[in-house]
């Protein structure tokens, strides 16, 4: 009889054990998926600041984050995108610096070069680095009926007469669009200081100026030129990738046209300066999940962006390195304070 009772008790213990562990987990609130400190974070809403117009690069990046975090249920409370336009990003970044909590702003090279140019007192060190998200290639475009047939022909015209070609860029000198063309010019033996750059408020205005013949050439990121290219309004002379892109196999690289240039335009996200270690850890975990999802990968493919994820610690080092690189580039082109 004793043996039967022992057997029954053993069966009951085995059945109760999983329930006991589940109860313990519920009471303590522990989760193996959470980073240290992230269980202390309670967020009612996230604001993503795009410091430019709807449809431009920072805006597209913010909305890509918004879509992925929502669709993949990584963040289930409200996520709003706010457009703060002006100052080559400076208006949006000043706003972000004054906030607290979970107001995150999109950034790129202009965060660094605005300060180097003397256009802003803000530096990347005034913010909390959160992540580097994606990168894309730079392109040089002309209007559909332009007499310039290829990139080599463009550079030869510029070498003969620096003032004959008007080059459009937005939203300011010192961004990757401008600095990519600076590098191209140097590689072709042209002094970039002598070139005629015309600055526009946003990429849409640059493309309109190109179509209206106010300028001859525009330098911009691929995602900002691709729509007009596919609509037959512009021609892409060259892309800054190491090899032709599978989505645009007909567009040649700079390397193919005799200029050894590979140049990536990156975009990232940052927070106000007073974010806690727990808050940073929360976003490291959330964004690390985000960039691994099918939704995010689909967006990258749709936009022609490349995965370029770096966490908060890696982004801090990346910004330090880029700051030195941009300072050298701007010194060479004499675009500085």
C-alpha positions as CSV (number, residue, x, y, z in Angstrom):
1,X,0.0,0.0,0.0
2,X,2.9,2.3,0.9
3,X,4.4,1.7,-2.6
4,X,1.2,2.7,-4.3
5,X,0.9,5.9,-2.3
6,X,4.5,6.8,-3.2
7,X,3.8,6.2,-6.9
8,X,0.7,8.4,-6.8
9,X,2.7,11.2,-5.1
10,X,5.5,10.9,-7.6
11,X,3.0,11.3,-10.5
12,X,1.4,14.3,-8.8
13,X,4.8,16.0,-8.3
14,X,5.7,15.6,-12.0
15,X,2.4,17.1,-13.0
16,X,2.7,20.0,-10.6
17,X,6.3,20.9,-11.3
18,X,5.7,22.8,-14.6
19,X,2.8,24.7,-13.0
20,X,5.0,25.7,-10.0
21,X,7.7,27.1,-12.3
22,X,5.2,28.9,-14.4
23,X,3.7,30.5,-11.2
24,X,7.2,31.5,-10.0
25,X,8.0,33.1,-13.4
26,X,4.7,35.0,-13.3
27,X,5.2,36.3,-9.8
28,X,8.9,37.5,-10.3
29,X,8.2,38.9,-13.8
30,X,11.4,37.4,-15.1
31,X,12.0,37.0,-18.9
32,X,15.0,35.4,-20.5
33,X,14.5,37.6,-23.6
34,X,14.9,40.9,-21.7
35,X,18.1,42.8,-21.4
36,X,19.2,43.9,-17.9
37,X,17.0,46.7,-16.7
38,X,14.5,46.7,-19.6
39,X,11.8,45.3,-17.4
40,X,11.9,48.6,-15.5
41,X,10.9,50.6,-18.6
42,X,7.3,51.7,-19.0
43,X,6.6,53.6,-22.2
44,X,3.2,55.1,-23.1
45,X,4.2,56.5,-26.5
46,X,7.2,56.8,-28.8
47,X,7.8,59.9,-31.0
48,X,10.0,59.5,-34.0
49,X,11.4,62.9,-35.3
50,X,12.1,63.2,-39.0
51,X,13.9,66.5,-39.4
52,X,12.7,67.0,-43.0
53,X,9.6,66.8,-45.2
54,X,7.4,63.8,-45.7
55,X,8.8,61.4,-48.3
56,X,12.5,62.5,-47.8
57,X,15.2,60.1,-46.5
58,X,14.9,60.7,-42.8
59,X,11.1,60.6,-43.0
60,X,11.2,57.3,-44.9
61,X,13.5,55.9,-42.3
62,X,11.2,57.0,-39.4
63,X,8.2,55.5,-41.1
64,X,10.0,52.3,-41.8
65,X,10.8,52.0,-38.0
66,X,7.2,52.9,-37.2
67,X,5.8,50.2,-39.5
68,X,8.1,47.5,-38.4
69,X,7.8,48.0,-34.7
70,X,4.0,48.0,-35.0
71,X,3.5,45.2,-37.5
72,X,5.9,42.9,-35.7
73,X,4.3,43.8,-32.3
74,X,7.7,44.8,-30.9
75,X,6.1,47.9,-29.5
76,X,2.3,47.9,-29.2
77,X,1.5,51.4,-27.9
78,X,1.3,54.5,-30.1
79,X,4.2,55.4,-32.3
80,X,4.0,58.9,-34.0
81,X,6.2,60.4,-36.6
82,X,6.8,64.2,-36.3
83,X,8.3,66.2,-39.2
84,X,10.4,69.1,-38.0
85,X,11.7,70.9,-41.1
86,X,14.5,73.4,-41.4
87,X,18.2,74.1,-40.8
88,X,19.4,71.0,-42.7
89,X,18.0,68.9,-39.8
90,X,18.9,71.4,-37.1
91,X,15.3,72.3,-36.2
92,X,14.4,68.7,-35.6
93,X,17.5,68.0,-33.6
94,X,17.1,71.1,-31.4
95,X,13.6,69.9,-30.6
96,X,14.8,66.4,-29.8
97,X,17.6,67.7,-27.5
98,X,15.0,69.5,-25.4
99,X,12.8,66.4,-24.9
100,X,13.1,63.6,-22.4
101,X,12.1,60.0,-22.5
102,X,11.3,58.2,-25.7
103,X,11.6,60.9,-28.4
104,X,14.0,59.5,-31.0
105,X,15.4,61.5,-34.0
106,X,16.7,60.3,-37.3
107,X,20.2,61.4,-38.3
108,X,22.9,61.1,-40.9
109,X,26.2,62.8,-41.8
110,X,24.6,66.3,-41.5
111,X,24.5,65.8,-37.7
112,X,28.3,66.0,-37.8
113,X,29.0,68.3,-40.7
114,X,26.5,71.1,-39.7
115,X,28.7,71.7,-36.8
116,X,31.9,71.5,-38.8
117,X,30.5,74.1,-41.2
118,X,29.5,76.4,-38.3
119,X,25.8,76.1,-39.2
120,X,24.9,74.6,-35.8
121,X,26.2,74.5,-32.3
122,X,24.9,70.9,-31.9
123,X,27.3,68.0,-32.3
124,X,26.6,64.3,-32.2
125,X,28.0,64.3,-28.7
126,X,24.9,66.3,-27.6
127,X,22.7,63.2,-28.1
128,X,22.4,59.6,-27.0
129,X,23.5,57.3,-29.8
130,X,20.8,54.6,-30.2
131,X,21.5,52.8,-33.5
132,X,22.8,53.0,-37.1
133,X,20.1,51.5,-39.2
134,X,20.6,51.4,-43.0
135,X,22.8,52.7,-45.8
136,X,22.3,53.3,-49.4
137,X,24.3,54.4,-52.5
138,X,24.8,57.8,-53.9
139,X,23.9,58.6,-57.5
140,X,24.5,61.5,-60.0
141,X,21.5,62.3,-62.2
142,X,20.7,64.6,-65.2
143,X,17.4,65.4,-66.8
144,X,16.1,62.9,-69.3
145,X,16.9,65.1,-72.3
146,X,20.3,66.2,-71.1
147,X,23.1,66.2,-73.7
148,X,25.4,64.6,-71.1
149,X,25.4,60.9,-71.8
150,X,27.5,59.3,-69.1
151,X,29.5,60.1,-66.0
152,X,32.9,60.3,-67.6
153,X,31.6,62.8,-70.1
154,X,30.3,64.9,-67.2
155,X,33.6,64.9,-65.4
156,X,35.5,65.8,-68.6
157,X,33.2,68.8,-69.1
158,X,33.8,69.9,-65.5
159,X,37.6,69.5,-65.9
160,X,37.6,71.8,-68.9
161,X,35.3,74.5,-67.3
162,X,34.3,74.3,-63.7
163,X,31.6,76.9,-64.1
164,X,29.8,75.3,-67.1
165,X,27.9,72.8,-65.0
166,X,25.5,73.7,-62.2
167,X,25.3,71.0,-59.5
168,X,22.3,70.7,-57.2
169,X,22.4,69.4,-53.7
170,X,20.0,69.4,-50.7
171,X,19.5,70.2,-47.9
172,X,23.0,71.6,-47.4
173,X,26.6,71.4,-48.2
174,X,28.5,68.9,-46.1
175,X,26.0,66.1,-46.4
176,X,26.9,62.7,-48.0
177,X,25.4,63.8,-51.4
178,X,27.8,66.7,-51.5
179,X,30.8,64.9,-50.0
180,X,30.4,62.0,-52.4
181,X,30.7,64.4,-55.3
182,X,33.7,66.0,-53.6
183,X,35.5,62.7,-53.6
184,X,34.6,62.0,-57.2
185,X,36.0,65.3,-58.3
186,X,39.2,64.8,-56.4
187,X,39.6,61.4,-57.9
188,X,39.2,62.9,-61.4
189,X,41.8,65.6,-60.7
190,X,39.3,68.4,-60.2
191,X,39.5,70.9,-57.4
192,X,36.1,70.7,-55.7
193,X,36.4,74.3,-54.4
194,X,36.0,75.5,-57.9
195,X,32.7,73.7,-58.6
196,X,29.3,75.5,-58.7
197,X,27.0,73.9,-56.1
198,X,23.4,75.2,-55.7
199,X,21.8,74.3,-52.4
200,X,18.0,73.5,-52.2
201,X,15.8,73.0,-49.1
202,X,15.0,69.4,-50.0
203,X,15.5,66.7,-52.6
204,X,12.2,67.2,-54.3
205,X,13.2,70.8,-55.1
206,X,16.5,69.6,-56.4
207,X,14.9,67.2,-58.8
208,X,12.3,69.9,-59.9
209,X,15.2,72.3,-60.6
210,X,16.9,69.7,-62.6
211,X,13.8,68.9,-64.7
212,X,13.2,72.7,-65.1
213,X,16.8,73.2,-66.4
214,X,17.8,75.5,-63.5
215,X,20.7,73.1,-62.8
216,X,22.5,70.6,-65.0
217,X,23.3,67.8,-62.5
218,X,22.1,66.6,-59.1
219,X,23.8,64.5,-56.6
220,X,21.6,62.6,-54.2
221,X,20.8,59.2,-52.5
222,X,19.4,56.5,-54.8
223,X,16.1,56.2,-53.0
224,X,15.5,59.9,-53.6
225,X,16.2,59.6,-57.3
226,X,14.8,56.2,-58.2
227,X,11.1,57.3,-58.4
228,X,11.9,60.0,-60.9
229,X,14.2,57.7,-62.8
230,X,11.5,55.0,-63.2
231,X,9.0,57.7,-64.2
232,X,11.4,58.5,-67.1
233,X,12.1,62.1,-65.9
234,X,15.9,61.7,-65.1
235,X,18.8,59.6,-66.1
236,X,21.2,58.1,-63.6
237,X,24.8,58.5,-64.8
238,X,26.5,56.5,-62.1
239,X,26.0,54.8,-58.7
240,X,28.6,54.7,-55.9
241,X,28.3,51.0,-55.3
242,X,31.2,48.5,-55.8
243,X,29.2,46.7,-58.5
244,X,26.0,47.2,-60.4
245,X,22.8,46.8,-58.4
246,X,20.4,44.0,-59.1
247,X,17.4,46.3,-59.0
248,X,19.1,48.7,-61.5
249,X,21.4,46.5,-63.6
250,X,21.5,49.1,-66.4
251,X,23.1,51.8,-64.3
252,X,27.0,51.7,-64.3
253,X,29.2,52.2,-61.3
254,X,31.8,54.9,-61.0
255,X,34.5,52.2,-61.1
256,X,33.3,51.1,-64.5
257,X,33.8,54.7,-65.7
258,X,37.4,55.0,-64.5
259,X,36.9,56.5,-61.0
260,X,37.7,54.2,-58.1
261,X,35.0,55.4,-55.7
262,X,32.7,53.5,-53.3
263,X,30.6,55.7,-51.0
264,X,27.7,54.7,-48.7
265,X,25.1,57.1,-47.3
266,X,24.0,56.0,-43.8
267,X,21.1,56.9,-41.6
268,X,20.7,56.3,-37.9
269,X,18.6,57.1,-34.8
270,X,19.5,58.9,-31.6
271,X,17.8,60.1,-28.4
272,X,17.9,63.1,-26.0
273,X,21.1,63.5,-24.0
274,X,19.6,62.4,-20.7
275,X,18.6,58.9,-21.5
276,X,19.2,56.3,-18.8
277,X,21.2,53.1,-19.2
278,X,18.0,51.2,-18.8
279,X,16.3,53.1,-21.6
280,X,19.3,52.6,-23.9
281,X,19.3,48.9,-23.1
282,X,15.5,48.8,-24.0
283,X,16.1,50.3,-27.4
284,X,19.2,48.1,-28.1
285,X,16.9,45.1,-27.5
286,X,13.9,46.4,-29.5
287,X,15.9,47.6,-32.5
288,X,18.0,44.4,-32.6
289,X,14.7,42.5,-32.8
290,X,13.4,45.0,-35.4
291,X,16.2,44.6,-37.9
292,X,15.9,40.8,-37.9
293,X,12.2,40.8,-38.9
294,X,10.8,40.0,-42.3
295,X,9.0,43.4,-42.3
296,X,12.3,45.3,-42.0
297,X,14.1,43.2,-44.6
298,X,11.2,43.7,-47.0
299,X,11.4,47.5,-46.5
300,X,15.2,47.5,-47.1
301,X,14.6,45.6,-50.4
302,X,11.7,47.9,-51.4
303,X,13.8,51.1,-50.8
304,X,17.1,49.7,-52.2
305,X,18.7,50.2,-48.7
306,X,21.4,48.0,-47.3
307,X,21.3,46.6,-43.8
308,X,23.9,48.5,-41.7
309,X,22.8,47.9,-38.2
310,X,25.0,48.9,-35.3
311,X,23.9,49.0,-31.7
312,X,24.3,51.9,-29.3
313,X,27.9,51.2,-28.4
314,X,29.0,50.4,-31.9
315,X,27.2,53.6,-33.2
316,X,29.1,55.7,-30.7
317,X,32.4,54.4,-32.1
318,X,31.1,54.8,-35.7
319,X,30.2,58.4,-35.1
320,X,33.7,59.1,-33.7
321,X,35.3,57.6,-36.8
322,X,33.0,59.4,-39.2
323,X,33.6,62.7,-37.5
324,X,37.3,62.5,-38.3
325,X,36.6,61.4,-41.9
326,X,34.2,64.2,-42.6
327,X,36.5,66.8,-41.2
328,X,39.3,65.7,-43.5
329,X,36.9,65.7,-46.5
330,X,35.6,69.1,-45.8
331,X,39.1,70.4,-45.2
332,X,40.1,69.1,-48.7
333,X,37.1,70.8,-50.3
334,X,37.5,74.0,-48.2
335,X,33.9,73.6,-47.0
336,X,34.2,74.5,-43.4
337,X,34.0,77.3,-40.8
